[in-house]
Amino acid sequence: MTEYVDAMRDIAVLALEDIKGKEIQVLDTTTLTDLFDCMIVATGESNRQVRALANNVAVELKAKGYEILSTEGEETGDWVLVDAGSLIVHVMLPAVRDYYDLEQLWGGQKPTFNPMGKAWSAV
């Protein structure tokens, strides 16, 4: 990744940590796609927190002079996407993150989601 993308990534991760985002995972996608260089996936514990996490990422990136191309999913707050061009940020509720398993699709390691003490497994 370039210094530009590294700086965006660091700002986004700090913004997520600031609002207590959980299981923040950064994936380098430079060898996987030309659409973006980095993907961040994080979990929020409620719809309100998911929206707040995504909003904080967008606000912090804008404040540092980066352009936000779009955000999607604020209406429901189950899964909010922030598209900053070279950086994509997905913030999801635990069940949504578990279902879509973006880490597996993009080559990362899946964090443990264990709401009832059972081991995770795909259906």
C-alpha positions in Angstrom: 0.0 0.0 0.0 1.1 3.6 -0.5 1.7 6.2 2.2 -1.6 7.8 1.1 -3.6 4.7 1.8 -1.7 3.9 5.0 -2.6 7.3 6.3 -6.3 6.8 5.4 -6.2 3.4 7.0 -4.7 4.7 10.2 -7.3 7.6 10.5 -10.1 5.1 9.9 -8.9 2.6 12.5 -8.5 5.4 15.1 -12.0 6.6 14.3 -13.4 3.1 14.8 -11.5 2.7 18.0 -12.7 6.0 19.2 -16.3 4.9 19.1 -15.4 1.4 20.6 -15.6 -0.6 17.4 -15.0 -4.3 17.9 -13.0 -6.9 16.0 -11.4 -4.3 13.6 -9.7 -6.1 10.8 -7.6 -4.5 8.1 -7.2 -6.3 4.8 -4.6 -5.4 2.1 -6.4 -6.0 -1.2 -3.8 -4.5 -3.6 -3.1 -8.0 -5.1 -6.8 -9.0 -5.2 -8.5 -6.1 -7.0 -7.8 -2.8 -8.8 -11.0 -1.2 -7.3 -9.5 -0.4 -3.9 -6.2 -1.0 -2.0 -7.5 -1.6 1.6 -10.6 -2.9 3.3 -11.5 -2.5 6.9 -14.2 -4.6 8.5 -15.5 -3.7 12.0 -18.3 -4.7 14.3 -20.8 -2.5 16.2 -23.0 -3.8 18.9 -26.2 -2.0 17.9 -27.7 -0.3 14.8 -27.0 3.1 16.4 -23.3 2.2 17.1 -22.9 0.9 13.6 -24.1 4.2 12.1 -22.0 6.2 14.6 -18.9 4.2 13.7 -19.3 4.7 10.0 -20.2 8.4 10.5 -17.1 8.9 12.6 -14.9 7.3 9.9 -16.4 9.6 7.3 -16.1 12.7 9.4 -12.5 12.0 10.4 -11.4 11.2 6.8 -13.1 14.4 5.5 -11.5 16.5 8.3 -8.1 15.3 7.1 -8.9 16.2 3.5 -9.8 12.9 2.1 -12.8 12.5 -0.2 -15.7 10.3 0.7 -17.2 8.9 -2.5 -20.3 7.5 -0.9 -21.8 5.9 2.2 -24.6 3.3 2.1 -26.7 1.5 4.7 -27.3 4.3 7.2 -31.1 3.8 7.0 -31.1 0.4 8.7 -27.7 0.4 10.4 -27.2 -3.3 10.0 -24.3 -2.9 7.6 -22.9 0.5 6.7 -20.3 1.0 4.0 -18.0 4.0 3.7 -16.3 4.3 0.3 -13.2 6.5 0.3 -11.9 5.4 -3.1 -8.7 3.5 -2.2 -10.2 2.6 1.2 -13.4 0.7 1.9 -14.8 0.5 5.4 -17.6 -2.0 6.3 -19.2 -1.7 9.7 -21.7 -4.4 10.6 -23.7 -5.9 13.4 -22.2 -9.2 14.6 -24.9 -11.5 13.0 -24.5 -9.7 9.6 -20.8 -9.9 9.7 -21.0 -13.6 10.6 -23.4 -14.3 7.7 -21.5 -12.4 4.9 -18.0 -13.4 6.1 -16.2 -10.8 4.1 -12.9 -11.7 5.7 -13.0 -15.2 4.2 -14.0 -13.8 0.8 -11.1 -11.3 0.8 -8.5 -13.6 2.2 -8.3 -12.5 5.9 -8.9 -14.5 9.1 -12.4 -14.6 10.5 -12.7 -13.2 14.1 -14.5 -15.4 16.6 -18.2 -14.8 16.8 -19.6 -16.8 19.7 -22.9 -15.5 21.0 -24.0 -18.8 22.7 -20.7 -20.5 23.4 -20.8 -22.6 20.2 -17.9 -22.7 17.8 -18.5 -20.8 14.5 -19.4 -22.8 11.4 -20.8 -21.9 8.0 -24.3 -23.1 7.3 
